[in-house]
Amino acid sequence: MIVDWEDPRRPFVFYENWDHVTMYGFFLLSGVVDIASRACQARQTAKLEQAAEALAFCVLALLMAAHLENRGALEIRVHALFVAPAFLVGLVLAIEVWVPDQPALWVLKTWMGLVLSSWMVQLSVLMYAPPSGQPWRAENPEDLAFLPIFFCWHLALGAALLAAVYGLCSLWHHRSSSRREVPGAKYRPCPRGYSNEDLEKLGAEGVLRDEGV
């Protein structure tokens, strides 16, 4: 129910519930688009998938920005810091619809995704289950001043985690490629937007190269 019909003024009710239903609904739509694109089409439409995902994150940022109204100082701060990475992820996804296959955008999107995820956990801990067992003192300016500091720590943590994963993967790739080198072989990003027949041809070429090693 979205309207209280028993009240003569017909006010809207259950705002927070509908807010979350809308948020999750757009992410569900993004998932349905992914499944339909991969299973129901002979040619996968990556741009459609990215557009649906970008829409979901932009809706998330919009709803979180509207969530700031009539809230306490603590909720306003933590949700405002939540909006920033959510908007950046949506913006990068929207840019990738027209400018795909840009490694710099991949790194930024992954970094902001990590920060968004870790800050969501931090948000829950601060507001509902503080480690000290005491509620956060939102009336204390010094306590509120620590929120952006914590957010910067999450930025650093996400960057460090991303750098560590990239370093380990690069080291593994370098060690494995040095053991089995093919003359003239060169690393190439996985092509996107190709038909299944094109991908099968590329796979067959890779098998022939492996047999020639």
Disulfide bonds with the S-S distance in Angstrom:
none
